[in-house]
Each structure stands twice: as structure tokens, then as C-alpha cells.
Amino acid sequence: MTLTIGRRELLAALGGAAAAWPLAAGAQQAAIPVIGFLDASYSAQRTDYMAAFRRGLAEAGYFEGQNVAIEYRWAEGRYDRLPELAADLVRRGVSVIATPGTTAAAVAAKAATATIPIVFGVGGDPVQLGLVASLNRPGANATGVNFFTIELMAKRMQLLRELVPGAKRVAVLVNPTDRSISESTLRDVETAASGQQVLAFEAANGRQIDAAFESLLLKKVDALFVAGGAFFDARRVQLAVLAARYAVPAAYSQRTFVEAGGLMSYGTNLADTWRQVGLYTARILKGAKPAELPVMQASKFELVINLNTARALRFEMPPTLLARADEVIE
């Protein structure tokens, strides 16, 4: 028996199939998990770190644009926008929120949702910040990496004393809009100071950084301690140029400052931290519960010195520091 299909019936059948194709494609696209990414900095300032984050995802089999999508939210130095951006990701219904490099972003995400998993990278104590119940068993919807920015204050202050042994007045530059870091930085530097007078200076934009350095000159400070945080990292070139112009030996929290021309840094290898956040994000996408994933603790710390900057400042770098440096830029 031969079945004959007329031209009209064939067109109708093909039209029905064509109409179904977009629906099938849409269903397949909807199945791809979406990572909500939240950071206080600018995308252009985080290129290398984002590569590390994607590397962590890739190690677990996730590739952006193939089997996972990423919704980016950049506060561009405006910490007051973080709650709004976090709420937007929650409304978007993302599968997980990643905040690899900004403590304030992690706190904003935690305040925005108690159900969507959060993977953070923070410098302070996640328990004190209210992100987790304990390091071993976070107990709720957040986990991540503690990269010890705050805990390393005393060590960086000690290195600054070795760098400038005769320093009597030490300036501390903080960003008042990033309260979690600024308050702890001032407190911990005061505690770590040994006979030095600690002078606090605030800056939340480029003009205020310029003004702060003019004040440093008037106050005749001997050394500068720059607080950590996304804002200062985004302004690292400006900070390095001004420190050179005013001949102020300065210590920073990350190697990126030294690569931009800063004198010395001591801190966690943040690229490795971002990679670990990518790995944890991937594990949660595969079904792991953040409440049961212990908070990882960074284990890679590095002392980086820019010898070219020391020579430009006509600053004699102590041989003991050079010998202990993980990297010397020449």
C-alpha cells in the first residue's frame, strides 16, 4: 500500500516542525546553568583573575558559552551598588552566585538570598562576617575561600618595618566605603605597630587619593601601608606613580601593585584563590551542597619586590628582604 501526501499536507507538517524547533532550542538553552558573578571592581581590572576563575571551572568540566553561562555584575568601585546588583542576580534566578574577590560583595550576596548557593573569596573571618556558621561546616547557603588579607596585616607591617627600620610615622590608606576592610586594617595595623605613630588617611576616588598623598607630604610620613580591596587594586597604577613622585616607600597587599610599579607587596596569591572559587562553583553546579563544603584556606603567600622602583627612589633595599622575596622584579 502506498501512502501519498499532498503538497498542502507536506507544507503543514514542515511548518509544524519548524515552529517546534525554537521551542526545543529554548528548552535546551534553559537547561544550561547560569553563574551570577558579583565584584566591586571593573571588568578590565580583573582580566587575569577572571582567567583563573574560568580555569577552575574548566578543571571541573565547565566552559563558559558551552555548558555554562555567566551573568556579570561589576560595581566599578561603587560599593554602595553591591546590594542592588546582588538583588538583580537573585531576581535573575541564577544557579549560584560567585564573589571571588570582594568581601563586601559576599556580604551583599548573603543579605540578598538565603537559598541560592554562594561561593565567596574573602579576606576576613567568614564566621565573624556572618557568612558561615563554622569553617568546617558552613551550615547554610555559602562557602568559599578565606585568603587572609586581614590576618596578614601584622606580617606585612613587620616587613614594612624591615623595609624602613627608622620609620617613626606610618600612614595607612583605607577606603571608607569598604568598611569591613578599612576598620580591620586600622585596628590591626595599630596593634602591630611597634613604637610607630600610625596616621590614617581615607580615599574613595581618584581625587581623594591625590589629596591623601599631598597630606602625606605635609605630615612628613616615613612609610605607607595601603589597605587591600578591589578599589585600590583598580587604582594601583595611580598609587605607584604617586608613591614614586612623593618618594614614599609603600607596602601593598598584592603582587599586582608591584607589577604596576609599587615597591613591595606581601599577601595571598589571589589568582590561585579565584581558581579555587571556580572549582567550588563547579562542584555546586554538580550537586554539592555549600552547607557541607568546608571553607578552604589559602596556603600560597608571596613577598614580591620591585627593585627597579627601589633604584628609582634611590632606596637601599635590605638584603635580608631580597633574600626572602619570592620574586624580585628587575
C-alpha positions in Angstrom: 0.0 0.0 0.0 1.4 3.4 -1.0 0.8 6.5 1.2 0.6 9.7 -0.8 1.0 13.1 1.0 -0.3 16.1 -0.8 1.7 19.3 -1.2 -0.6 21.2 1.3 -0.3 18.4 3.9 3.5 18.4 3.5 3.9 22.1 4.0 1.7 22.0 7.1 3.8 19.2 8.5 7.0 21.0 7.8 5.6 24.3 9.2 4.6 22.5 12.5 8.1 21.0 12.8 9.8 24.4 12.2 7.6 26.0 14.8 8.7 23.4 17.3 12.4 23.9 16.7 12.7 27.2 18.5 10.9 25.7 21.5 13.3 22.8 21.6 16.3 25.1 21.3 14.9 27.3 24.0 14.4 24.4 26.3 17.9 23.2 25.7 19.3 26.7 26.4 17.3 27.0 29.6 18.9 23.8 30.9 22.4 25.4 30.9 23.2 26.6 34.4 23.8 30.3 35.0 26.5 31.6 37.3 25.8 35.0 38.8 29.2 36.8 39.2 29.5 39.8 41.5 32.5 42.0 42.1 33.2 45.5 43.3 35.9 46.3 40.7 35.9 46.9 36.9 36.0 44.0 34.4 39.1 45.4 32.7 41.0 45.3 36.1 40.1 41.7 36.7 41.1 40.1 33.4 43.9 37.8 34.8 41.8 36.8 37.8 38.8 36.0 35.6 41.0 33.8 33.6 41.9 32.0 36.8 38.2 31.7 37.8 37.4 30.2 34.4 40.4 27.8 34.7 38.9 26.5 37.9 35.5 25.9 36.2 37.3 24.2 33.2 39.2 21.9 35.5 35.8 20.5 36.6 34.4 20.4 33.1 32.5 23.7 32.7 33.2 26.0 29.9 31.6 29.4 29.5 29.4 29.7 26.5 29.3 25.9 26.0 27.8 24.2 29.1 27.6 27.1 31.5 26.7 30.8 31.2 27.9 33.7 33.4 25.9 36.8 34.3 28.4 39.6 35.2 27.7 42.4 37.6 30.5 44.9 38.2 30.1 47.7 40.8 33.0 49.6 39.2 34.3 50.8 42.5 30.9 51.8 43.9 30.5 49.6 46.9 27.0 51.1 47.6 25.8 49.4 44.4 26.6 45.9 45.5 23.3 45.2 47.3 21.3 46.3 44.2 23.5 44.2 41.9 23.2 41.1 44.2 19.4 41.5 44.3 19.3 41.7 40.5 21.1 38.4 40.3 18.6 36.8 42.7 15.7 38.1 40.5 17.5 36.6 37.5 17.3 33.2 39.2 20.9 32.2 38.8 22.1 28.8 39.8 24.9 30.0 42.0 26.5 33.4 42.9 30.3 33.7 42.8 32.1 36.5 44.6 35.8 35.6 44.4 37.5 38.8 45.2 35.4 41.2 47.3 34.4 40.7 50.9 31.6 43.4 50.6 30.2 41.5 47.5 30.0 38.3 49.5 28.2 40.1 52.4 25.8 41.7 49.9 25.0 38.4 48.2 24.4 36.7 51.6 22.0 39.5 52.5 20.2 39.1 49.2 19.4 35.4 49.4 19.2 32.6 51.9 18.6 29.9 49.2 20.8 30.4 46.2 24.3 28.9 46.8 27.1 31.5 47.2 30.8 30.8 46.7 33.0 33.6 48.1 36.6 34.7 48.4 37.0 36.9 51.4 39.9 38.4 53.3 38.3 38.4 56.8 36.9 35.7 59.0 33.8 34.3 57.3 32.3 33.4 60.7 32.6 36.9 62.0 31.3 38.3 58.7 28.1 36.2 59.2 28.7 34.2 56.0 29.1 30.7 57.6 28.4 29.0 61.0 31.8 27.5 61.0 34.7 26.9 58.7 34.4 23.1 58.6 30.6 23.0 58.3 29.3 26.3 56.8 25.7 25.2 57.6 23.8 27.4 55.1 24.0 28.6 51.5 27.5 30.0 51.4 31.1 28.6 51.4 34.3 29.5 49.6 37.9 30.6 50.3 39.4 32.7 53.1 42.5 34.4 51.6 43.7 36.0 54.9 44.0 39.7 53.8 43.2 40.7 57.4 45.3 38.0 59.2 48.4 39.0 57.1 48.3 42.6 58.4 50.8 42.0 61.2 53.2 40.2 58.9 53.1 43.0 56.3 53.6 45.6 59.0 56.6 43.7 60.2 58.0 43.6 56.6 57.4 47.4 56.3 59.4 48.0 59.5 62.3 45.9 58.0 61.9 47.9 54.8 62.1 51.2 56.6 63.7 50.4 60.0 63.9 54.1 61.0 60.2 54.8 60.3 58.5 56.8 63.1 55.3 57.8 61.3 53.5 55.3 59.2 50.5 56.3 57.0 47.6 53.9 56.5 45.5 54.4 53.4 42.0 53.0 53.6 38.8 53.1 51.5 36.0 54.3 53.9 33.3 52.8 51.7 34.7 49.3 52.2 34.2 49.3 56.0 34.9 45.6 56.6 38.4 46.0 55.4 39.1 49.6 56.4 38.1 49.1 60.0 40.0 45.9 60.5 43.1 47.3 58.7 43.3 50.3 61.0 42.7 48.2 64.1 45.3 45.5 63.1 48.0 47.9 62.0 47.6 49.8 65.3 48.1 46.6 67.1 51.1 45.5 65.0 52.8 48.9 65.3 55.9 48.8 67.4 56.8 52.3 68.5 55.5 53.9 65.3 52.8 56.5 65.1 50.0 55.4 62.8 48.2 58.1 60.8 45.0 57.2 59.0 44.1 58.6 55.5 40.9 57.9 53.6 40.3 57.8 49.9 37.3 56.5 47.9 38.0 58.0 44.5 41.0 59.2 42.4 40.9 62.8 43.6 40.9 61.7 47.2 43.9 59.6 46.5 45.7 62.6 45.1 44.7 64.7 48.2 45.8 61.9 50.6 49.3 61.9 49.1 49.5 65.7 49.4 48.6 65.2 53.1 51.3 62.5 53.5 53.9 65.0 52.4 52.6 67.7 54.8 52.6 65.2 57.7 56.1 64.0 56.8 55.3 60.3 57.0 58.2 57.8 56.6 56.3 54.9 55.1 52.9 54.0 53.7 50.7 50.9 54.3 47.9 50.6 51.7 44.9 48.6 52.7 43.6 45.7 50.5 40.4 45.8 48.5 39.2 46.0 44.9 39.1 49.8 44.8 42.8 50.3 45.5 43.7 47.4 43.2 41.9 49.2 40.4 43.9 52.3 41.2 47.2 50.6 41.6 49.0 52.5 38.8 47.9 55.8 40.3 49.1 54.7 43.7 52.5 53.5 42.4 53.1 56.8 40.4 52.2 59.0 43.4 54.4 56.9 45.8 57.3 57.4 43.4 56.6 61.1 43.0 56.5 61.7 46.7 59.3 59.2 47.4 57.2 57.3 49.9 58.2 53.6 50.5 55.0 51.7 50.4 53.8 48.2 51.2 50.8 46.7 49.4 48.6 43.6 49.7 49.0 42.0 46.2 51.7 41.5 43.6 49.6 43.4 41.1 50.6 46.7 42.8 54.3 45.8 42.5 53.9 44.8 38.8 52.4 48.3 38.3 55.5 49.9 39.8 54.8 49.6 43.6 57.8 48.9 45.8 56.8 45.8 47.9 53.8 43.5 48.5 53.0 40.6 50.7 49.8 38.6 50.5 47.9 35.7 49.2 48.3 34.5 45.6 44.8 35.8 44.6 44.9 34.2 41.1 45.0 30.8 42.9 42.2 31.9 45.2 40.0 32.8 42.2 40.8 29.4 40.6 39.7 27.6 43.8 36.4 29.6 43.8 35.9 28.4 40.3 36.4 24.8 41.4 33.9 25.1 44.3 31.4 26.8 42.0 31.6 23.9 39.6 31.2 21.4 42.5 28.0 23.1 43.5 26.7 23.1 39.9 27.3 19.3 40.0 25.1 19.0 43.1 27.3 19.6 46.1 25.7 21.5 49.0 27.5 24.6 50.2 26.5 23.8 53.8 28.7 20.7 53.6 31.7 22.1 51.8 34.4 23.3 54.2 35.7 26.8 53.7 39.1 26.5 52.1 42.0 28.4 53.5 44.6 30.0 51.2 48.0 28.5 51.5 50.1 30.4 48.9 51.7 33.6 50.2 54.3 35.7 48.4 56.7 38.5 49.0 57.3 40.5 45.8 59.8 43.4 45.5 60.3 45.8 42.6 64.0 46.5 42.5 63.6 49.0 39.6 61.3 51.1 41.8 63.8 50.9 44.7 66.5 52.2 42.4 64.3 55.0 41.1 63.6 56.0 44.7 67.3 55.7 45.5 66.1 53.4 48.2 68.5 50.8 49.6 66.6 47.6 49.8 67.6 45.5 52.8 69.5 42.3 51.7 67.5 40.2 54.2 64.3 41.2 52.4 65.7 40.5 49.0 66.9 37.1 50.1 63.4 36.1 51.3 61.5 37.5 48.4 59.5 35.0 46.3 60.0 37.3 43.3 62.2 40.3 42.6 61.2 42.4 39.6 64.2 44.0 37.8 
